[in-house]
Amino acid sequence: MSQAAQREQIAMGEGFIAALDQSGGSTPKALRLYGIPEDRYATEAEMFDLVHAMRARIAQAPAFAGDKVLGAILFEMTMDREIGGKPSARYLWEERGVVPFLKVDKGLAEPENGVRLMKPMPGLDALLDRGVAAGIFGTKMRSVIDAADAAGIAAVADQQFAVARQILGHGLVPIIEPEVTISIPDKAEAETMLNTALTARLDALPEEAEVMLKLTLPETANLYAGLVSHPRVLRVVALSGGYSRDEANARLARNSGMIASFSRALTEGLSADQSDDAFNATLAASIDSIRSASMAG
């Protein structure tokens, strides 16, 4: 796989990054929205078989290709499985022209100082080695900010950048995702604090380092313009965060230089019971609308 070609596509491509990385806690909800209730499976293994089938169906749809979907974030179990008879990461790049990323965090710790840090990742180096061997280009890791608490936001940024340096050491591009919860009353203040914290830590990175940022769509349009243009940032992508696809697209279009990295908003309207024609048409319309919003800013 050509890492240079993949980097060029992520940096310059006119599209967005799909988030197909629902894990244990979010998988039941993703399946419910896809029309598969919890009484349709009895074990965790059966649940992950069903969600892999959903992801494989999405990845093999005609519209899911690198001219519009620049990259896709995978769950570890997806990386370890096959799509279309090939290991998933290889299938995405070789057959669809989509750059593969890997979710590496192990979920969220208990709330403290208005934030939820990432749980410890003791096996991260081994996972990163497996990712490199599988053809993964970059990684993604998520923290959550639930209040405009300066100490908490500093802790989130410190942890994210410490792990990012570890990931960079394996030759991978980390996506740093400090999600700001969309329903909190002090969301705008939290975003201003986060912008300052991220800028300071980006400034401290080595000159050759390059990371990506995945951020909640801000209350103030173009708040993150300085991050978009920062020399250590390959690309800034936006999470949908619980907004409907229409609302997420509208907010995204107001933020120049940001592109989408949507999960639930991407799969909105898809159903396990749809015919292939209906499924592919619904997904194609979703992809087109998200790509248009990504390019509108």
C-alpha positions, 0 to 999 in steps of 0.5 A, a space after each residue: 500500500 502506498 502511504 504517500 498516495 493515502 496521505 495525499 488523498 486524505 490531505 487533498 481529497 474532496 470527500 469525507 471520512 466514514 466512521 464505521 467503528 461502533 464498538 461494544 457499547 454503541 453497537 446495540 444502538 447502531 443495530 437497532 437503528 439498522 432495524 435489528 433489535 436486541 432480541 435478534 441475537 443472543 451473544 456478543 459474538 452474534 451481535 458483532 457478526 451482525 454489525 460486521 455484515 452491516 459494515 461489509 454491506 456499506 463498504 461494498 455499496 457502489 457509492 462507497 468509493 474513494 472519490 467521495 469517501 476518502 477514508 473509513 475508521 474501523 473497529 478492531 474486530 472489523 480489521 481482523 475480519 474480511 470484506 469481499 474475500 480480503 482482509 478489511 483494510 486491504 479491501 477498502 484500499 485496493 478495491 474501493 480506494 478508501 484509506 483505512 483507519 483503526 479505532 484504538 481506544 478502549 472506551 471511556 473512564 469515569 467522569 472527573 472534572 467535567 470530562 471522561 478520559 480514555 481508559 488505559 491502553 496497555 496493549 496499544 503498541 501490539 495493536 499498532 504493530 498489527 495495524 501496520 501489518 494490516 495496512 492501516 494508515 492512521 488511528 482514532 481515539 475518543 475522549 468526551 468533554 461534558 463541561 467547560 472545566 479548564 482542568 478537565 479539558 487540559 487533562 483530555 488534551 494532555 492524554 490525547 497528545 501523549 498517546 498521539 506521540 506513541 502512535 506517531 512512533 509507529 508511523 501512523 497518523 493519529 486522529 485526536 478526538 476530544 468530543 464536546 457533548 452537544 447538549 451541554 449548556 456551556 458548549 461554546 465556552 468549552 469549545 473555546 477552551 479546547 481550541 486554546 488547549 489543542 493549539 498549544 499542544 500542536 505548537 509543541 509537536 516536533 516539526 515532522 509530526 502530523 496529526 488529524 483532529 476530529 471535533 464536534 461541530 462548533 457553536 461559533 462558525 470557523 472557531 477552528 480555522 487556526 487548527 485547520 491551517 496549523 502546519 502539524 494538522 493533516 486534516 480537521 474532520 467533524 463528528 455528527 455528535 447526535 445531530 441529525 444528518 441535515 443539522 450536521 450537514 448545515 453546521 458543517 457547511 458553515 465551517 471552512 476547511 472541515 470535512 465530515 467524519 460521520 457515523 450515525 448520520 452516515 447510516 441514517 435511513 439504512 435498514 437490514 430489510 431493504 433490498 440491495 437497490 433501496 439500500 444502495 440508493 439510500 446510502 448514495 444519497 447520504 454520501 452525496 449530501 455529506 460530501 456536498 456539505 464537506 466541500 461547501 465550507 
